[in-house]
Amino acid sequence: MEWRKNEGYIITNSITIGKSEIVLGVHEKSADNFVTWECNNKNDYYWGHYFTSLLNAQKDFCERALDKVRFCEQNKKHKKSEPER
């Protein structure tokens, strides 16, 4: 993973799911501040969830990733069940 930073947070973990990714970051000046974001194109960060506990941030990172996988699977099933036009 290449080194990235957003809004003062260093991105320490990322997982790509479909066309987007879920990332986890730690604040560069305050080591007890963490964030998870959804991200597109490796530079469009949105829907931030902020934490003061690394464990809670890691839990949220995993939960967001699983939610995104479920969402992608649901869309995939929906597209397969649509009749061709």
N, C-alpha and C positions, 0 to 999 in steps of 0.2 A: 504494500500500500504506500502510495506517495504521501509525503508530508503535506497536511492541509491545516488551515486555520480559518475560523469564521467568528466574527464579533468577539474576538479575544479568547476564544476557545480553541484549543488544539484538538483536532480529531484523532482519537486514539483507536477507534474501532469502527468498522463499517461492514455492512452486508448488503450485497446487491440482490434485489428481488424484482424480477421483471425489468422494467425500464427505470426504476428508481432505486434508492438505497436508504437504509436506516443507518444513522451514524451516532456515535457517542463521543462526547468531548469533555475535556477538563479545562477549566479556566487557567490561562497562562500565568496570572498573578495571584490567584486565589485557589490553591490546590484542593479546597473542600467545596468547590462549586462545579457541578457537572450538568450536562445537558444531553438530551437526545433530540434529533431532528429527523425529519424525512428530507431527502435531498434528490434533486434532479440535476443532471449534467455536471455533477461534482462541484457546483458552485451556487445552486439555487436551494437554499435551506429554508424550511418552513415547518410550522407546527412544533415549536420547541416545547419540551417538557424539562423543567429545571429542578435540580436536586442539590442537597447538601450532603448526601450519603452516596458513596460509590456503589454500594450494594443495591440501593434502590434504583440508581441510574442503570446499572447493569440489568436488573430485573425488568425495567421498563424497555430497555434496548431489546431484550429477548422477546418480551410480549408484543412490542410493536412489529418486530420481524415476523413473528408467527401470525399476527393479525393481517399483515400484508400478504403473506403466503396464502392464507385462507381467502382473502379478497381476490387474489389472482386466480386461484383455483375455481372460485365461484364464477368469475367472469368467463373463464375458459369453458366451464360446463354450460353456462348460459349461451355462449356463442355456438357451441356444438348442437344445442337443442333448437336453435332458430332454423326455420326452413330457408332453403336457398331461394333467392329472388331472381 
